[in-house]
Amino acid sequence: MDFVQRTIDLAMKNVEEGGRPFATVIVRHGEVIAESANQVAQTSDPTAHAEILAIREACRKLGTENLTDCVIYILASPCPMCLGSLYYCSPEKVVYLTTREDYAPWYQDNRKYFELDTFYAEYAKPVEQRRLPMVQVKNGAAIKVYQRWKELNPA
């Protein structure tokens, strides 16, 4: 199977059905174990990106939270949320087919606090300088959750 073409076909089908132009195919030992198109428009769920949905499916099928022996094919270089998920599941390799610069003449995904062109610079700023208002409310009891986790999960 041509996994690059499968990724393109999934994204094109999604566009034809009213969805966004993104898709992901996850391959393990030459076999597709999960795939998804972006489902944000269809589900009104801003986290329903193709990478996230396919990673969830693959991890559920494999009973693990890592995909170290998988290759993940994605239509475009990942957004920051998906990039974080890709790092977290640690695949063998990620193959992307286009970049934001490649598709910018035809597709823009700009939100109140999120523009792909500036987001990586925004993310690198100190919290107090970011456009998204964020306030830390310190509470000593919050750290107890992590202390308890450590008690229950000794290394």
MIVOTOR-530197 format. One record per residue (C-alpha): residue in three letters; residue number from 1; x, y, z. Coordinates in Angstrom, 1 decimal. Example, Ala and Ser with C-alpha at 12.3 -4.5 7.8 and 13.67 -1.06 7.14 Angstrom:
BEGIN
@res->ala n->1 x->12.3 y->-4.5 z->7.8
@res->ser n->2 x->13.7 y->-1.1 z->7.1
This chain:
BEGIN
@res->met n->1 x->0.0 y->0.0 z->0.0
@res->asp n->2 x->1.2 y->3.5 z->-0.8
@res->phe n->3 x->0.8 y->5.2 z->2.6
@res->val n->4 x->1.5 y->8.7 z->1.2
@res->gln n->5 x->-1.3 y->8.3 z->-1.3
@res->arg n->6 x->-3.6 y->6.9 z->1.4
@res->thr n->7 x->-3.0 y->10.0 z->3.5
@res->ile n->8 x->-3.8 y->12.3 z->0.5
@res->asp n->9 x->-6.9 y->10.2 z->-0.4
@res->leu n->10 x->-8.3 y->10.4 z->3.2
@res->ala n->11 x->-7.8 y->14.2 z->3.3
@res->met n->12 x->-9.4 y->14.7 z->-0.1
@res->lys n->13 x->-12.4 y->12.6 z->0.8
@res->asn n->14 x->-12.8 y->14.6 z->4.0
@res->val n->15 x->-12.7 y->17.9 z->2.0
@res->glu n->16 x->-15.3 y->16.5 z->-0.4
@res->glu n->17 x->-17.5 y->15.7 z->2.6
@res->gly n->18 x->-17.2 y->19.2 z->4.1
@res->gly n->19 x->-14.3 y->18.6 z->6.4
@res->arg n->20 x->-10.9 y->20.2 z->6.8
@res->pro n->21 x->-7.9 y->19.3 z->4.5
@res->phe n->22 x->-5.9 y->17.1 z->6.9
@res->ala n->23 x->-5.4 y->13.4 z->7.4
@res->thr n->24 x->-3.2 y->10.9 z->9.3
@res->val n->25 x->-2.2 y->7.3 z->8.7
@res->ile n->26 x->-0.3 y->5.3 z->11.3
@res->val n->27 x->1.7 y->2.3 z->10.1
@res->arg n->28 x->3.3 y->-0.5 z->12.1
@res->his n->29 x->5.4 y->-3.1 z->10.5
@res->gly n->30 x->4.0 y->-2.2 z->7.1
@res->glu n->31 x->0.3 y->-2.4 z->8.2
@res->val n->32 x->-2.1 y->0.5 z->8.7
@res->ile n->33 x->-3.2 y->0.3 z->12.4
@res->ala n->34 x->-5.1 y->3.6 z->12.5
@res->glu n->35 x->-6.1 y->6.4 z->10.3
@res->ser n->36 x->-8.3 y->9.5 z->10.5
@res->ala n->37 x->-9.2 y->12.7 z->8.7
@res->asn n->38 x->-9.6 y->15.9 z->10.6
@res->gln n->39 x->-13.0 y->15.9 z->12.2
@res->val n->40 x->-13.2 y->19.4 z->13.7
@res->ala n->41 x->-15.9 y->20.7 z->11.4
@res->gln n->42 x->-18.0 y->17.6 z->11.7
@res->thr n->43 x->-17.8 y->17.3 z->15.5
@res->ser n->44 x->-17.5 y->20.9 z->16.6
@res->asp n->45 x->-14.5 y->19.6 z->18.6
@res->pro n->46 x->-11.4 y->21.8 z->18.2
@res->thr n->47 x->-9.2 y->18.9 z->19.4
@res->ala n->48 x->-10.4 y->16.5 z->16.7
@res->his n->49 x->-7.4 y->16.9 z->14.5
@res->ala n->50 x->-6.4 y->13.9 z->12.4
@res->glu n->51 x->-3.2 y->13.3 z->14.3
@res->ile n->52 x->-4.9 y->13.3 z->17.6
@res->leu n->53 x->-7.7 y->10.9 z->16.5
@res->ala n->54 x->-5.4 y->8.5 z->14.8
@res->ile n->55 x->-3.0 y->8.4 z->17.7
@res->arg n->56 x->-5.9 y->7.7 z->20.1
@res->glu n->57 x->-7.1 y->4.8 z->17.9
@res->ala n->58 x->-3.6 y->3.4 z->17.5
@res->cys n->59 x->-2.8 y->3.5 z->21.2
@res->arg n->60 x->-6.2 y->2.0 z->22.0
@res->lys n->61 x->-5.6 y->-0.9 z->19.6
@res->leu n->62 x->-2.1 y->-1.5 z->20.8
@res->gly n->63 x->-2.8 y->-1.0 z->24.5
@res->thr n->64 x->0.0 y->1.5 z->24.9
@res->glu n->65 x->0.6 y->5.2 z->25.1
@res->asn n->66 x->3.6 y->5.1 z->22.9
@res->leu n->67 x->4.0 y->4.3 z->19.2
@res->thr n->68 x->7.8 y->3.9 z->19.1
@res->asp n->69 x->7.6 y->1.2 z->16.4
@res->cys n->70 x->5.2 y->3.1 z->14.1
@res->val n->71 x->5.6 y->5.5 z->11.2
@res->ile n->72 x->3.0 y->8.3 z->11.2
@res->tyr n->73 x->2.1 y->9.9 z->7.8
@res->ile n->74 x->0.4 y->13.4 z->8.0
@res->leu n->75 x->-0.7 y->15.6 z->5.2
@res->ala n->76 x->0.8 y->18.8 z->6.6
@res->ser n->77 x->3.5 y->19.8 z->9.1
@res->pro n->78 x->1.7 y->19.6 z->12.5
@res->cys n->79 x->0.1 y->22.3 z->14.5
@res->pro n->80 x->1.5 y->22.8 z->18.0
@res->met n->81 x->-1.1 y->20.6 z->19.7
@res->cys n->82 x->-0.5 y->17.8 z->17.3
@res->leu n->83 x->3.3 y->18.2 z->17.5
@res->gly n->84 x->3.1 y->17.9 z->21.2
@res->ser n->85 x->1.0 y->14.7 z->20.8
@res->leu n->86 x->3.5 y->13.3 z->18.3
@res->tyr n->87 x->6.4 y->13.9 z->20.7
@res->tyr n->88 x->4.4 y->12.4 z->23.5
@res->cys n->89 x->3.7 y->9.1 z->21.6
@res->ser n->90 x->7.2 y->9.1 z->20.2
@res->pro n->91 x->6.9 y->7.3 z->16.9
@res->glu n->92 x->9.8 y->5.9 z->15.0
@res->lys n->93 x->9.3 y->8.6 z->12.4
@res->val n->94 x->6.8 y->11.2 z->11.1
@res->val n->95 x->6.4 y->11.8 z->7.4
@res->tyr n->96 x->4.7 y->15.0 z->6.4
@res->leu n->97 x->3.7 y->15.9 z->2.9
@res->thr n->98 x->3.2 y->19.7 z->2.9
@res->thr n->99 x->4.1 y->22.7 z->5.0
@res->arg n->100 x->2.0 y->25.6 z->6.2
@res->glu n->101 x->3.9 y->27.8 z->3.7
@res->asp n->102 x->3.0 y->25.3 z->0.9
@res->tyr n->103 x->-0.8 y->25.4 z->1.6
@res->ala n->104 x->-1.1 y->29.0 z->2.8
@res->pro n->105 x->-2.4 y->30.4 z->-0.5
@res->trp n->106 x->-5.5 y->28.1 z->-0.2
@res->tyr n->107 x->-6.1 y->27.5 z->3.5
@res->gln n->108 x->-5.8 y->29.7 z->6.6
@res->asp n->109 x->-6.8 y->28.6 z->10.1
@res->asn n->110 x->-6.7 y->31.8 z->12.2
@res->arg n->111 x->-8.4 y->32.1 z->15.6
@res->lys n->112 x->-8.6 y->34.8 z->18.2
@res->tyr n->113 x->-5.3 y->33.7 z->19.8
@res->phe n->114 x->-4.1 y->31.2 z->17.2
@res->glu n->115 x->-2.6 y->32.1 z->13.9
@res->leu n->116 x->-0.2 y->29.4 z->12.5
@res->asp n->117 x->2.1 y->32.1 z->11.1
@res->thr n->118 x->2.9 y->33.5 z->14.6
@res->phe n->119 x->2.0 y->30.7 z->17.0
@res->tyr n->120 x->5.4 y->29.2 z->17.5
@res->ala n->121 x->6.8 y->32.6 z->18.4
@res->glu n->122 x->3.9 y->33.2 z->20.7
@res->tyr n->123 x->4.5 y->29.8 z->22.4
@res->ala n->124 x->8.1 y->30.7 z->23.1
@res->lys n->125 x->7.2 y->33.9 z->25.0
@res->pro n->126 x->7.1 y->34.0 z->28.8
@res->val n->127 x->3.5 y->33.2 z->30.0
@res->glu n->128 x->2.9 y->36.8 z->31.0
@res->gln n->129 x->3.7 y->38.1 z->27.5
@res->arg n->130 x->1.5 y->35.8 z->25.6
@res->arg n->131 x->-1.8 y->37.0 z->24.0
@res->leu n->132 x->-3.8 y->34.3 z->25.7
@res->pro n->133 x->-4.6 y->35.5 z->29.2
@res->met n->134 x->-3.3 y->33.0 z->31.7
@res->val n->135 x->-3.2 y->33.4 z->35.5
@res->gln n->136 x->-1.6 y->31.0 z->37.9
@res->val n->137 x->-3.5 y->30.5 z->41.2
@res->lys n->138 x->-1.1 y->28.7 z->43.5
@res->asn n->139 x->-2.6 y->26.2 z->45.8
@res->gly n->140 x->-0.3 y->24.0 z->47.9
@res->ala n->141 x->-2.8 y->21.1 z->47.8
@res->ala n->142 x->-2.4 y->20.8 z->44.0
@res->ile n->143 x->1.1 y->19.3 z->44.4
@res->lys n->144 x->-0.3 y->16.6 z->46.6
@res->val n->145 x->-1.9 y->15.0 z->43.6
@res->tyr n->146 x->1.6 y->14.5 z->42.1
@res->gln n->147 x->3.0 y->13.3 z->45.4
@res->arg n->148 x->0.2 y->10.7 z->45.6
@res->trp n->149 x->0.9 y->9.6 z->42.1
@res->lys n->150 x->4.5 y->9.0 z->42.9
@res->glu n->151 x->3.5 y->7.0 z->46.0
@res->leu n->152 x->1.3 y->4.8 z->43.9
@res->asn n->153 x->3.8 y->4.6 z->41.0
@res->pro n->154 x->7.3 y->4.2 z->42.5
@res->ala n->155 x->10.0 y->4.1 z->39.8
